[in-house]
Amino acid sequence: MVGKKAVVRIIEAVIAIMLVLGALLMISSQREVKKTPDLSEAIWPILDEMVQNKTIRAGIKEYSLSQEYNSTTNLPVIQKIENFVKVKINNPSLNLSARICEFNATCFLEPLPDTDEDIYAVSRIVSSDIKESIFLPRKVKIFLWRVS
């Protein structure tokens, strides 16, 4: 008689545990994981289109790496790239910055934006045309982040 009560209690405990675990699994499976889209994937086609634009491409090739980023000759090229990308993205909740550097150098984003969001970076190499005798490849890097 004592052995039968113990077996019944063990079975009751196992069923109770299974019910609790089943309820937890049901609740956790219904919860959706909030997934933010990868902004770097959205910028690739825009970079391809930008490189095919002859005026922007010429500006990138004429960009002086020896001068400062915001010099009078370099800033219009950067602004032209940023405006081109902003028009194509057409999203006021996104902010961006462009940099041009040597193709084997690291382009830094300075100053860093005051944001808690991720900063996405995509770069593309722009080189001379086949017809040109001077080979001056440049790296164009676009930094993209959400405005908080």
Phi and psi in degrees as GROMACS dihedral restraints (atoms count N, CA, C in turn):
[ dihedral_restraints ]
;  ai    aj    ak    al  type     phi  dphi    fc
    3     4     5     6     1   -68.7    20    10
    4     5     6     7     1   -38.7    20    10
    6     7     8     9     1   -65.5    20    10
    7     8     9    10     1   -35.5    20    10
    9    10    11    12     1   -68.8    20    10
   10    11    12    13     1   -37.9    20    10
   12    13    14    15     1   -65.0    20    10
   13    14    15    16     1   -37.9    20    10
   15    16    17    18     1   -67.1    20    10
   16    17    18    19     1   -41.9    20    10
   18    19    20    21     1   -64.9    20    10
   19    20    21    22     1   -41.9    20    10
   21    22    23    24     1   -63.7    20    10
   22    23    24    25     1   -41.6    20    10
   24    25    26    27     1   -66.8    20    10
   25    26    27    28     1   -38.5    20    10
   27    28    29    30     1   -64.3    20    10
   28    29    30    31     1   -43.6    20    10
   30    31    32    33     1   -63.1    20    10
   31    32    33    34     1   -43.0    20    10
   33    34    35    36     1   -60.6    20    10
   34    35    36    37     1   -42.1    20    10
   36    37    38    39     1   -65.9    20    10
   37    38    39    40     1   -41.9    20    10
   39    40    41    42     1   -63.4    20    10
   40    41    42    43     1   -43.6    20    10
   42    43    44    45     1   -64.1    20    10
   43    44    45    46     1   -40.4    20    10
   45    46    47    48     1   -64.1    20    10
   46    47    48    49     1   -42.8    20    10
   48    49    50    51     1   -63.7    20    10
   49    50    51    52     1   -42.5    20    10
   51    52    53    54     1   -63.9    20    10
   52    53    54    55     1   -38.4    20    10
   54    55    56    57     1   -64.8    20    10
   55    56    57    58     1   -43.7    20    10
   57    58    59    60     1   -65.1    20    10
   58    59    60    61     1   -46.3    20    10
   60    61    62    63     1   -63.1    20    10
   61    62    63    64     1   -39.8    20    10
   63    64    65    66     1   -62.1    20    10
   64    65    66    67     1   -42.5    20    10
   66    67    68    69     1   -64.6    20    10
   67    68    69    70     1   -42.4    20    10
   69    70    71    72     1   -63.1    20    10
   70    71    72    73     1   -41.5    20    10
   72    73    74    75     1   -64.2    20    10
   73    74    75    76     1   -40.1    20    10
   75    76    77    78     1   -63.3    20    10
   76    77    78    79     1   -42.9    20    10
   78    79    80    81     1   -67.7    20    10
   79    80    81    82     1   -44.2    20    10
   81    82    83    84     1   -71.0    20    10
   82    83    84    85     1   -29.1    20    10
   84    85    86    87     1   -75.3    20    10
   85    86    87    88     1   -23.7    20    10
   87    88    89    90     1   -82.5    20    10
   88    89    90    91     1   -16.6    20    10
   90    91    92    93     1   -79.2    20    10
   91    92    93    94     1   129.2    20    10
   93    94    95    96     1   -90.5    20    10
   94    95    96    97     1   142.0    20    10
   96    97    98    99     1   -87.1    20    10
   97    98    99   100     1   125.5    20    10
   99   100   101   102     1   -76.0    20    10
  100   101   102   103     1   117.6    20    10
  102   103   104   105     1  -117.1    20    10
  103   104   105   106     1   123.1    20    10
  105   106   107   108     1   -89.6    20    10
  106   107   108   109     1   140.5    20    10
  108   109   110   111     1   -69.7    20    10
  109   110   111   112     1   150.0    20    10
  111   112   113   114     1   -79.8    20    10
  112   113   114   115     1   110.1    20    10
  114   115   116   117     1   -71.7    20    10
  115   116   117   118     1   -22.7    20    10
  117   118   119   120     1   -67.6    20    10
  118   119   120   121     1   -28.9    20    10
  120   121   122   123     1   -70.7    20    10
  121   122   123   124     1   -29.8    20    10
  123   124   125   126     1   -74.7    20    10
  124   125   126   127     1   -21.3    20    10
  126   127   128   129     1   -87.9    20    10
  127   128   129   130     1   -19.9    20    10
  129   130   131   132     1   -56.0    20    10
  130   131   132   133     1   -50.6    20    10
  132   133   134   135     1   -63.0    20    10
  133   134   135   136     1   -31.2    20    10
  135   136   137   138     1   -69.4    20    10
  136   137   138   139     1   -39.8    20    10
  138   139   140   141     1   -63.1    20    10
  139   140   141   142     1   -40.9    20    10
  141   142   143   144     1   -61.6    20    10
  142   143   144   145     1   -43.7    20    10
  144   145   146   147     1   -66.6    20    10
  145   146   147   148     1   -38.2    20    10
  147   148   149   150     1   -64.4    20    10
  148   149   150   151     1   -40.9    20    10
  150   151   152   153     1   -67.5    20    10
  151   152   153   154     1   -27.3    20    10
  153   154   155   156     1   -80.8    20    10
  154   155   156   157     1   -14.1    20    10
  156   157   158   159     1   -74.1    20    10
  157   158   159   160     1   119.6    20    10
  159   160   161   162     1   -65.2    20    10
  160   161   162   163     1   -38.1    20    10
  162   163   164   165     1   -70.0    20    10
  163   164   165   166     1   -41.4    20    10
  165   166   167   168     1   -68.0    20    10
  166   167   168   169     1   -41.1    20    10
  168   169   170   171     1   -61.6    20    10
  169   170   171   172     1   -42.2    20    10
  171   172   173   174     1   -64.7    20    10
  172   173   174   175     1   -40.0    20    10
  174   175   176   177     1   -62.9    20    10
  175   176   177   178     1   -39.0    20    10
  177   178   179   180     1   -65.3    20    10
  178   179   180   181     1   -42.1    20    10
  180   181   182   183     1   -69.6    20    10
  181   182   183   184     1   -28.3    20    10
  183   184   185   186     1   -88.7    20    10
  184   185   186   187     1    -6.1    20    10
  186   187   188   189     1   -58.6    20    10
  187   188   189   190     1   129.8    20    10
  189   190   191   192     1   -90.4    20    10
  190   191   192   193     1   113.6    20    10
  192   193   194   195     1   -75.6    20    10
  193   194   195   196     1   -17.7    20    10
  195   196   197   198     1   -82.0    20    10
  196   197   198   199     1   -17.4    20    10
  198   199   200   201     1   -95.4    20    10
  199   200   201   202     1   169.1    20    10
  201   202   203   204     1   -70.2    20    10
  202   203   204   205     1   160.4    20    10
  204   205   206   207     1   -56.4    20    10
  205   206   207   208     1   -44.8    20    10
  207   208   209   210     1   -99.2    20    10
  208   209   210   211     1    26.4    20    10
  210   211   212   213     1   -70.3    20    10
  211   212   213   214     1   166.1    20    10
  213   214   215   216     1   -65.9    20    10
  214   215   216   217     1   -24.7    20    10
  216   217   218   219     1   -88.5    20    10
  217   218   219   220     1   -29.9    20    10
  219   220   221   222     1   -88.6    20    10
  220   221   222   223     1   -35.4    20    10
  222   223   224   225     1   -61.1    20    10
  223   224   225   226     1   -41.3    20    10
  225   226   227   228     1   -61.4    20    10
  226   227   228   229     1   -33.2    20    10
  228   229   230   231     1   -66.9    20    10
  229   230   231   232     1   -46.2    20    10
  231   232   233   234     1   -61.7    20    10
  232   233   234   235     1   -44.6    20    10
  234   235   236   237     1   -64.0    20    10
  235   236   237   238     1   -36.8    20    10
  237   238   239   240     1   -65.1    20    10
  238   239   240   241     1   -41.9    20    10
  240   241   242   243     1   -64.6    20    10
  241   242   243   244     1   -47.4    20    10
  243   244   245   246     1   -62.9    20    10
  244   245   246   247     1   -41.4    20    10
  246   247   248   249     1   -64.7    20    10
  247   248   249   250     1   -40.8    20    10
  249   250   251   252     1   -59.8    20    10
  250   251   252   253     1   -46.4    20    10
  252   253   254   255     1   -68.4    20    10
  253   254   255   256     1   -40.7    20    10
  255   256   257   258     1   -61.4    20    10
  256   257   258   259     1   -40.3    20    10
  258   259   260   261     1   -65.0    20    10
  259   260   261   262     1   -41.1    20    10
  261   262   263   264     1   -71.0    20    10
  262   263   264   265     1   -37.8    20    10
  264   265   266   267     1   -73.6    20    10
  265   266   267   268     1   -45.8    20    10
  267   268   269   270     1    52.8    20    10
  268   269   270   271     1    52.2    20    10
  270   271   272   273     1  -137.5    20    10
  271   272   273   274     1   108.3    20    10
  273   274   275   276     1   -68.0    20    10
  274   275   276   277     1   -13.8    20    10
  276   277   278   279     1   -85.4    20    10
  277   278   279   280     1     0.8    20    10
  279   280   281   282     1  -111.8    20    10
  280   281   282   283     1   143.3    20    10
  282   283   284   285     1  -122.4    20    10
  283   284   285   286     1   153.9    20    10
  285   286   287   288     1  -147.6    20    10
  286   287   288   289     1   164.1    20    10
  288   289   290   291     1  -147.2    20    10
  289   290   291   292     1   144.1    20    10
  291   292   293   294     1  -117.0    20    10
  292   293   294   295     1   148.3    20    10
  294   295   296   297     1  -138.1    20    10
  295   296   297   298     1   149.3    20    10
  297   298   299   300     1  -125.8    20    10
  298   299   300   301     1   132.2    20    10
  300   301   302   303     1  -147.9    20    10
  301   302   303   304     1   179.3    20    10
  303   304   305   306     1   -63.8    20    10
  304   305   306   307     1   151.1    20    10
  306   307   308   309     1   -64.8    20    10
  307   308   309   310     1   -24.8    20    10
  309   310   311   312     1  -104.1    20    10
  310   311   312   313     1     8.1    20    10
  312   313   314   315     1   -97.7    20    10
  313   314   315   316     1   167.5    20    10
  315   316   317   318     1   -97.2    20    10
  316   317   318   319     1   124.5    20    10
  318   319   320   321     1   -89.1    20    10
  319   320   321   322     1   123.9    20    10
  321   322   323   324     1  -102.2    20    10
  322   323   324   325     1   151.1    20    10
  324   325   326   327     1   -97.0    20    10
  325   326   327   328     1   104.5    20    10
  327   328   329   330     1  -131.1    20    10
  328   329   330   331     1   132.3    20    10
  330   331   332   333     1   -75.8    20    10
  331   332   333   334     1   154.3    20    10
  333   334   335   336     1   -69.1    20    10
  334   335   336   337     1   138.1    20    10
  336   337   338   339     1   -69.4    20    10
  337   338   339   340     1   151.9    20    10
  339   340   341   342     1   -87.0    20    10
  340   341   342   343     1    84.4    20    10
  342   343   344   345     1  -144.0    20    10
  343   344   345   346     1   150.7    20    10
  345   346   347   348     1   -95.0    20    10
  346   347   348   349     1    -6.7    20    10
  348   349   350   351     1   -80.9    20    10
  349   350   351   352     1   168.5    20    10
  351   352   353   354     1   -71.3    20    10
  352   353   354   355     1   149.1    20    10
  354   355   356   357     1  -110.5    20    10
  355   356   357   358     1   119.9    20    10
  357   358   359   360     1   -96.6    20    10
  358   359   360   361     1   138.7    20    10
  360   361   362   363     1  -130.0    20    10
  361   362   363   364     1   133.4    20    10
  363   364   365   366     1  -134.1    20    10
  364   365   366   367     1   135.6    20    10
  366   367   368   369     1  -125.5    20    10
  367   368   369   370     1   156.8    20    10
  369   370   371   372     1  -144.7    20    10
  370   371   372   373     1   137.9    20    10
  372   373   374   375     1   -87.8    20    10
  373   374   375   376     1   131.5    20    10
  375   376   377   378     1  -117.0    20    10
  376   377   378   379     1   121.0    20    10
  378   379   380   381     1  -118.6    20    10
  379   380   381   382     1   177.1    20    10
  381   382   383   384     1   -71.7    20    10
  382   383   384   385     1   160.6    20    10
  384   385   386   387     1   -73.7    20    10
  385   386   387   388     1   164.2    20    10
  387   388   389   390     1   -63.9    20    10
  388   389   390   391     1   -33.6    20    10
  390   391   392   393     1   -71.9    20    10
  391   392   393   394     1   -20.2    20    10
  393   394   395   396     1   -81.8    20    10
  394   395   396   397     1   142.8    20    10
  396   397   398   399     1   -85.3    20    10
  397   398   399   400     1   -23.0    20    10
  399   400   401   402     1   -98.6    20    10
  400   401   402   403     1   130.5    20    10
  402   403   404   405     1  -101.2    20    10
  403   404   405   406     1   103.0    20    10
  405   406   407   408     1  -125.3    20    10
  406   407   408   409     1    78.9    20    10
  408   409   410   411     1   -72.2    20    10
  409   410   411   412     1   145.2    20    10
  411   412   413   414     1  -131.0    20    10
  412   413   414   415     1   152.8    20    10
  414   415   416   417     1  -106.6    20    10
  415   416   417   418     1   127.0    20    10
  417   418   419   420     1  -104.6    20    10
  418   419   420   421     1   125.4    20    10
  420   421   422   423     1  -122.7    20    10
  421   422   423   424     1   128.8    20    10
  423   424   425   426     1  -109.8    20    10
  424   425   426   427     1   126.6    20    10
  426   427   428   429     1  -105.6    20    10
  427   428   429   430     1   131.0    20    10
  429   430   431   432     1  -132.8    20    10
  430   431   432   433     1   133.7    20    10
  432   433   434   435     1  -149.5    20    10
  433   434   435   436     1   159.1    20    10
  435   436   437   438     1   -82.8    20    10
  436   437   438   439     1   141.3    20    10
  438   439   440   441     1   -80.5    20    10
  439   440   441   442     1   127.1    20    10
